[in-house]
Amino acid sequence: MIDPVLPRFSLDLGDPAFLQDPYPRLAELRRDMPVFHDPVRDRIYVLSYSAIAQILRSRRFGRSILHILSRDALGWPPPDPRQAEFDRFESSHMMSKEPPDHTRLRGVVGRAFTPKRVEDLRGRMAEIVAESLDRLAARDSFDLVADFAEKLPVTIIGEMLGVAPEYRRAMRDWSNDIVKLYEPQASEADQASANAAVVEFSAYLKGVIAERRARPGTDLISALVERDETGEQLSEDELVSTCILLLNAGHEATVNGTSGAVLALLRHPDSWQQLVAAAAEPRFERLYKTAVDELLRWDTPLPLFERWVLEDTEIDGIRFARGQQLTLLFAAGNRDPAKFAEPDRLDLARDPNPHLTFGLGGHFCLGAPLARLEMQLALHGLARRFPELRLAEPDADPAYRPGFVIRGLARLPVRPR
């Protein structure tokens, strides 16, 4: 039962004007109805930082619900056979699990996906950035998304997993197809392509996994197939789903975060010049670390996440009933004036900056150190090589892909000089 104090409002996440700049609308909703029920999608939307943070940290809410309630109890129809492989992937990775399964999976992945493993990639990341910029240096203009932002994360996660270079374009295409099904306006064509992408990606990964079992290497898949000191080992479905998840999370969010960051910087020339000035300093990392967190707060590449109410509870005076589905609007929480001073001002030195972009609590993003380092090095490379970087179409609205759950630029033409 929906709490009667909740206002009712239908938010169109696919509205092109909203996708272009959701923040004014989110600010109005956060002010007037920080928690509301959307009767069209039957979701409860949560926009305030306080409520989102409490929900993320509480064990009374979870990423999944089927471990405590059946489909019949929830009133769901039978699973759609047209997306059976996509559903199999979704049900097997750690983001769709709650303790104890989530704890087990996160523990195994965490031992293989360590901050040290990420830091050891710093030199290789810098090489990839430099190689990309070398190819672009002689051009009068280029697409920041396709020609630069996409190169680093797909190469790095491909190398971490041990994926052969000739398959990395396919990985990117599979990822793009899979994530379309997370959007509420996904079509039957999106459903078919997402399911097919899971089938193709899974088949490739099963071959790689078999090779690593026979001949382990130093890559992440080799680390994931090993038993730990307690004898714990991922099943094949869990291995495949984990690798797909690492690609999707490690690629989509970083590409969108990097390209959105550059757009924000070029729209705020003083901020861009701050990074340019700092780029030549021996301790440039200090500003770049706070800058990346601020840019991820300013324009959130994964603007929402969903949670299920696992038991009746109350937060900030709102009653939630077991079985309800919540949409947490991270993008709204990251601009909440109750948490951030002058939230609509871009402040590259903002510190502390407890933004929600990587989540909080037990599902905090394991890939946060990787994403942060990739963005720091990408922005540092751009600022050093192209200090006069500017938008090639300054008067045109930037082109966004049609989706809000994973929001990102389709293209961003820029001029290096």
C-alpha positions as CSV (number, residue, x, y, z in Angstrom):
1,M,0.0,0.0,0.0
2,I,1.3,3.4,-1.0
3,D,1.7,5.9,1.9
4,P,-1.3,8.3,1.5
5,V,0.9,11.3,2.2
6,L,2.9,10.8,-1.0
7,P,2.1,13.1,-3.9
8,R,1.4,11.4,-7.3
9,F,3.3,12.5,-10.3
10,S,4.4,10.9,-13.6
11,L,8.0,11.7,-14.6
12,D,8.8,11.2,-18.3
13,L,12.4,10.0,-18.2
14,G,12.5,9.8,-22.0
15,D,11.5,13.4,-22.7
16,P,14.2,14.9,-25.0
17,A,14.1,18.3,-23.1
18,F,14.6,16.5,-19.8
19,L,17.4,14.4,-21.2
20,Q,19.1,17.5,-22.5
21,D,19.2,19.1,-19.0
22,P,17.4,17.3,-16.2
23,Y,18.7,19.4,-13.4
24,P,16.2,22.3,-13.3
25,R,13.3,19.8,-13.3
26,L,14.9,17.7,-10.7
27,A,15.5,20.7,-8.5
28,E,11.8,21.6,-8.7
29,L,10.7,18.1,-7.8
30,R,13.2,17.8,-5.0
31,R,11.9,21.1,-3.5
32,D,8.2,20.4,-4.0
33,M,7.9,16.6,-3.7
34,P,11.2,15.0,-2.6
35,V,9.4,11.6,-2.5
36,F,6.6,10.9,-4.8
37,H,4.7,8.0,-6.4
38,D,4.6,7.6,-10.1
39,P,1.3,5.7,-10.9
40,V,2.3,5.1,-14.5
41,R,5.4,3.1,-13.7
42,D,4.3,2.2,-10.1
43,R,7.6,3.4,-8.7
44,I,8.3,5.6,-5.7
45,Y,10.9,8.2,-6.6
46,V,13.3,9.5,-4.0
47,L,15.2,12.8,-4.7
48,S,16.6,14.1,-1.4
49,Y,20.2,13.3,-0.5
50,S,19.2,12.4,3.1
51,A,16.6,9.8,2.1
52,I,18.7,8.3,-0.7
53,A,21.7,7.9,1.6
54,Q,19.7,6.3,4.4
55,I,18.1,3.8,1.9
56,L,21.5,2.9,0.4
57,R,23.0,2.2,3.8
58,S,20.1,0.2,5.2
59,R,19.7,-3.6,5.0
60,R,15.9,-3.0,4.9
61,F,16.3,-2.2,1.2
62,G,17.9,-4.3,-1.5
63,R,18.8,-4.6,-5.1
64,S,16.7,-7.7,-5.4
65,I,13.4,-9.0,-4.0
66,L,12.9,-12.5,-5.3
67,H,15.0,-14.0,-2.5
68,I,12.2,-13.1,-0.1
69,L,9.0,-12.8,-2.3
70,S,7.9,-14.9,-5.2
71,R,6.8,-13.6,-8.6
72,D,3.2,-14.6,-7.8
73,A,3.3,-12.8,-4.5
74,L,4.5,-9.7,-6.3
75,G,1.9,-10.0,-9.0
76,W,4.4,-10.3,-11.7
77,P,3.8,-12.1,-15.0
78,P,5.9,-15.2,-15.9
79,P,9.4,-14.4,-17.2
80,D,9.6,-13.3,-20.8
81,P,11.3,-16.1,-22.8
82,R,12.5,-13.5,-25.4
83,Q,15.0,-12.2,-22.8
84,A,15.8,-15.4,-21.0
85,E,19.6,-15.1,-21.4
86,F,19.5,-11.4,-20.3
87,D,17.6,-12.5,-17.2
88,R,20.0,-15.3,-16.6
89,F,22.9,-12.7,-16.7
90,E,21.0,-10.3,-14.4
91,S,20.2,-12.9,-11.8
92,S,23.8,-14.1,-11.5
93,H,25.9,-11.0,-10.9
94,M,26.6,-9.5,-7.5
95,M,24.7,-6.3,-8.1
96,S,21.5,-8.3,-8.2
97,K,22.3,-10.2,-5.0
98,E,21.8,-9.6,-1.4
99,P,23.7,-11.2,1.5
100,P,24.9,-13.8,1.9
101,D,25.3,-14.3,-1.9
102,H,26.3,-10.7,-2.5
103,T,28.9,-10.9,0.3
104,R,30.4,-14.1,-1.2
105,L,30.5,-12.7,-4.7
106,R,31.8,-9.3,-3.7
107,G,34.5,-11.0,-1.6
108,V,35.8,-13.1,-4.5
109,V,35.7,-10.2,-7.0
110,G,37.2,-7.8,-4.5
111,R,40.2,-10.0,-4.0
112,A,40.9,-9.9,-7.8
113,F,39.9,-6.3,-8.4
114,T,42.1,-4.6,-5.8
115,P,43.2,-0.9,-5.7
116,K,46.8,-2.1,-6.1
117,R,45.8,-3.9,-9.4
118,V,44.3,-0.6,-10.5
119,E,47.2,1.6,-9.4
120,D,49.6,-0.8,-11.3
121,L,47.7,0.2,-14.5
122,R,48.5,3.9,-14.1
123,G,51.5,3.8,-16.5
124,R,49.5,1.8,-19.1
125,M,46.6,4.2,-18.8
126,A,48.8,7.2,-19.5
127,E,50.2,5.4,-22.6
128,I,46.8,4.8,-24.0
129,V,45.8,8.5,-23.4
130,A,49.0,9.7,-25.1
131,E,48.5,7.4,-28.0
132,S,44.9,8.6,-28.5
133,L,46.0,12.2,-28.4
134,D,48.8,11.6,-30.8
135,R,46.3,10.4,-33.3
136,L,44.1,13.4,-32.8
137,A,46.8,16.1,-32.7
138,A,46.9,16.9,-36.4
139,R,43.1,17.1,-36.8
140,D,41.1,20.4,-36.9
141,S,38.3,18.8,-34.9
142,F,37.3,15.4,-33.5
143,D,34.4,13.7,-31.6
144,L,35.4,13.7,-27.9
145,V,33.1,10.6,-27.3
146,A,34.0,8.2,-30.2
147,D,37.6,9.4,-30.8
148,F,38.8,9.8,-27.2
149,A,36.5,9.0,-24.3
150,E,35.6,5.5,-25.5
151,K,39.2,4.4,-26.2
152,L,40.6,4.3,-22.6
153,P,38.0,2.4,-20.6
154,V,37.3,-0.3,-23.2
155,T,41.0,-0.9,-23.7
156,I,41.8,-1.0,-20.0
157,I,38.9,-3.3,-19.0
158,G,39.7,-5.5,-22.0
159,E,43.4,-5.8,-20.9
160,M,42.4,-6.4,-17.3
161,L,40.0,-9.2,-18.3
162,G,42.5,-10.6,-20.8
163,V,40.3,-10.1,-23.8
164,A,42.1,-10.3,-27.2
165,P,42.4,-6.9,-28.9
166,E,40.4,-8.0,-31.9
167,Y,37.3,-8.6,-29.7
168,R,37.3,-5.2,-28.0
169,R,35.1,-3.5,-30.6
170,A,32.6,-6.4,-30.2
171,M,32.8,-6.0,-26.4
172,R,31.8,-2.3,-26.8
173,D,29.0,-3.1,-29.1
174,W,27.7,-5.9,-26.8
175,S,27.8,-3.6,-23.9
176,N,25.9,-0.9,-25.8
177,D,23.2,-3.4,-26.7
178,I,22.9,-4.9,-23.2
179,V,22.4,-1.6,-21.3
180,K,19.6,-0.5,-23.6
181,L,17.3,-2.9,-21.8
182,Y,17.7,-1.0,-18.5
183,E,15.8,1.9,-20.0
184,P,12.0,2.1,-19.2
185,Q,11.2,2.9,-22.8
186,A,13.2,-0.1,-24.2
187,S,11.6,-1.5,-27.4
188,E,11.1,-5.1,-28.6
189,A,14.1,-4.5,-30.9
190,D,16.2,-3.4,-27.9
191,Q,15.1,-6.5,-26.0
192,A,16.1,-8.8,-28.9
193,S,19.5,-7.1,-29.3
194,A,20.2,-7.1,-25.6
195,N,19.4,-10.8,-25.3
196,A,21.5,-11.6,-28.4
197,A,24.4,-9.6,-27.1
198,V,24.4,-11.6,-23.8
199,V,24.4,-14.9,-25.8
200,E,27.3,-13.8,-28.0
201,F,29.3,-12.3,-25.1
202,S,28.7,-15.3,-22.9
203,A,29.8,-17.7,-25.6
204,Y,33.1,-15.8,-26.1
205,L,33.7,-15.5,-22.3
206,K,33.1,-19.3,-21.8
207,G,35.9,-20.0,-24.3
208,V,38.3,-17.5,-22.5
209,I,37.3,-19.0,-19.1
210,A,38.1,-22.5,-20.3
211,E,41.5,-21.4,-21.6
212,R,42.3,-19.7,-18.2
213,R,41.4,-22.8,-16.3
214,A,43.9,-24.7,-18.4
215,R,46.5,-22.1,-18.6
216,P,46.1,-19.3,-16.0
217,G,47.7,-15.9,-16.7
218,T,48.0,-12.6,-14.8
219,D,44.7,-11.2,-16.0
220,L,41.5,-10.7,-14.0
221,I,39.6,-13.7,-15.4
222,S,42.5,-15.9,-14.3
223,A,42.2,-14.5,-10.8
224,L,38.5,-15.0,-10.8
225,V,38.6,-18.6,-11.8
226,E,40.9,-19.5,-8.9
227,R,39.7,-20.9,-5.6
228,D,40.5,-18.6,-2.7
229,E,42.0,-19.7,0.6
230,T,38.6,-20.9,1.9
231,G,37.9,-22.9,-1.3
232,E,35.3,-20.4,-2.6
233,Q,35.0,-20.3,-6.3
234,L,32.5,-18.7,-8.7
235,S,30.2,-20.8,-10.8
236,E,30.5,-20.5,-14.6
237,D,27.3,-18.4,-14.7
238,E,28.7,-16.1,-12.0
239,L,32.0,-15.8,-13.8
240,V,30.4,-14.9,-17.1
241,S,27.9,-12.4,-15.5
242,T,30.7,-10.8,-13.4
243,C,32.8,-10.2,-16.5
244,I,29.9,-8.7,-18.4
245,L,29.1,-6.6,-15.4
246,L,32.7,-5.3,-15.2
247,L,32.6,-4.4,-18.8
248,N,29.2,-2.6,-18.7
249,A,30.0,-0.7,-15.5
250,G,33.7,-0.1,-16.3
251,H,32.9,1.1,-19.8
252,E,29.6,2.9,-20.0
253,A,29.8,5.0,-16.9
254,T,33.4,6.0,-17.5
255,V,32.8,7.0,-21.1
256,N,29.8,9.1,-20.1
257,G,31.6,10.5,-17.1
258,T,34.6,11.6,-19.1
259,S,32.6,13.1,-22.0
260,G,30.2,14.8,-19.6
261,A,33.1,16.2,-17.6
262,V,34.7,17.7,-20.7
263,L,31.4,19.3,-21.7
264,A,31.0,20.8,-18.3
265,L,34.6,22.2,-18.3
266,L,34.3,23.7,-21.7
267,R,31.1,25.4,-20.7
268,H,33.0,26.8,-17.6
269,P,36.2,28.2,-19.2
270,D,37.6,29.3,-15.8
271,S,37.4,25.7,-14.5
272,W,39.0,24.4,-17.6
273,Q,41.9,26.9,-17.2
274,Q,42.3,25.7,-13.6
275,L,43.0,22.2,-14.9
276,V,45.3,23.5,-17.6
277,A,47.3,25.5,-15.1
278,A,47.5,22.6,-12.7
279,A,48.5,20.1,-15.4
280,A,52.1,21.2,-15.6
281,E,52.6,21.2,-11.8
282,P,54.5,18.3,-10.2
283,R,51.5,17.6,-7.8
284,F,48.8,18.0,-10.3
285,E,46.9,15.0,-8.9
286,R,45.7,17.0,-5.9
287,L,43.4,19.2,-8.0
288,Y,42.5,16.5,-10.5
289,K,41.3,14.2,-7.7
290,T,38.9,16.7,-6.3
291,A,38.0,17.9,-9.8
292,V,36.9,14.4,-10.9
293,D,34.7,13.9,-7.9
294,E,33.1,17.3,-8.5
295,L,32.5,16.6,-12.1
296,L,30.9,13.3,-11.3
297,R,28.7,15.1,-8.8
298,W,27.9,17.9,-11.2
299,D,26.7,15.6,-14.0
300,T,26.0,12.1,-12.8
301,P,26.6,9.5,-15.6
302,L,24.3,6.9,-13.8
303,P,21.5,9.2,-12.7
304,L,19.4,6.6,-11.0
305,F,19.4,3.2,-9.3
306,E,16.5,1.1,-8.1
307,R,16.0,-0.6,-4.7
308,W,13.3,-2.9,-3.3
309,V,11.8,-2.5,0.1
310,L,12.6,-5.7,1.9
311,E,10.7,-5.0,5.1
312,D,8.2,-2.3,6.3
313,T,10.0,0.7,7.5
314,E,10.0,4.5,7.7
315,I,12.5,7.1,6.5
316,D,12.1,10.9,6.9
317,G,8.5,10.5,7.9
318,I,7.6,8.4,4.8
319,R,6.3,4.8,5.3
320,F,7.6,2.2,2.9
321,A,6.0,-1.3,2.6
322,R,7.7,-4.5,1.7
323,G,7.7,-5.2,-2.0
324,Q,7.6,-1.6,-3.2
325,Q,10.1,-0.6,-5.8
326,L,12.0,2.7,-5.4
327,T,13.8,4.8,-7.9
328,L,16.6,6.7,-6.3
329,L,17.5,9.8,-8.3
330,F,21.2,10.1,-7.6
331,A,21.4,13.1,-10.0
332,A,18.9,15.0,-7.8
333,G,20.6,14.0,-4.5
334,N,24.0,15.2,-5.9
335,R,22.6,18.7,-6.3
336,D,20.7,18.8,-3.0
337,P,21.4,22.2,-1.2
338,A,20.7,20.5,2.1
339,K,24.0,18.6,1.6
340,F,26.1,20.6,-0.8
341,A,26.8,24.4,-0.5
342,E,25.9,26.1,-3.7
343,P,25.2,22.8,-5.4
344,D,24.7,24.4,-8.9
345,R,28.2,25.9,-8.8
346,L,31.0,23.9,-10.3
347,D,33.8,24.0,-7.8
348,L,36.8,21.8,-8.8
349,A,38.3,22.1,-5.3
350,R,35.2,21.1,-3.5
351,D,36.3,19.0,-0.5
352,P,34.8,17.1,1.2
353,N,32.5,15.9,-1.6
354,P,30.3,13.0,-0.4
355,H,28.5,12.6,-3.8
356,L,26.3,9.6,-4.5
357,T,27.7,8.7,-7.9
358,F,29.4,5.5,-6.8
359,G,26.7,4.6,-4.3
360,L,27.0,4.0,-0.6
361,G,26.8,1.0,1.7
362,G,27.2,-2.6,0.8
363,H,26.7,-2.0,-3.0
364,F,29.3,0.8,-3.2
365,C,31.0,0.5,-6.6
366,L,34.1,-1.7,-6.6
367,G,35.3,0.0,-9.8
368,A,35.4,3.5,-8.3
369,P,39.2,3.6,-8.0
370,L,39.5,2.6,-11.7
371,A,36.9,5.1,-12.9
372,R,38.5,7.9,-10.9
373,L,42.0,7.2,-12.2
374,E,40.9,6.8,-15.8
375,M,39.1,10.2,-15.7
376,Q,42.0,11.9,-13.9
377,L,44.5,10.7,-16.5
378,A,42.2,11.4,-19.4
379,L,41.5,15.0,-18.3
380,H,45.2,15.6,-17.5
381,G,46.2,14.4,-21.0
382,L,43.7,16.7,-22.7
383,A,44.7,19.7,-20.6
384,R,48.4,19.2,-21.3
385,R,48.1,18.4,-25.0
386,F,45.2,20.7,-25.9
387,P,45.1,23.7,-23.5
388,E,43.0,25.6,-26.0
389,L,40.4,22.9,-26.4
390,R,36.9,24.3,-27.2
391,L,33.5,23.2,-28.4
392,A,33.3,22.9,-32.2
393,E,29.5,23.7,-32.1
394,P,29.2,26.1,-29.1
395,D,25.7,27.3,-30.0
396,A,24.2,23.9,-30.6
397,D,22.6,21.7,-28.0
398,P,24.8,18.7,-27.3
399,A,23.5,15.4,-28.6
400,Y,22.5,12.9,-25.9
401,R,21.7,9.2,-26.4
402,P,18.0,8.3,-25.8
403,G,18.2,7.1,-22.3
404,F,18.3,8.4,-18.7
405,V,19.2,5.3,-16.7
406,I,22.6,5.4,-18.3
407,R,22.8,9.0,-19.6
408,G,25.5,10.0,-21.9
409,L,26.5,12.1,-24.9
410,A,26.1,10.5,-28.4
411,R,28.8,12.9,-29.7
412,L,30.7,16.0,-28.7
413,P,32.6,17.7,-31.5
414,V,35.6,19.7,-30.2
415,R,38.5,21.7,-31.7
416,P,41.9,21.2,-30.2
417,R,43.1,24.7,-31.0
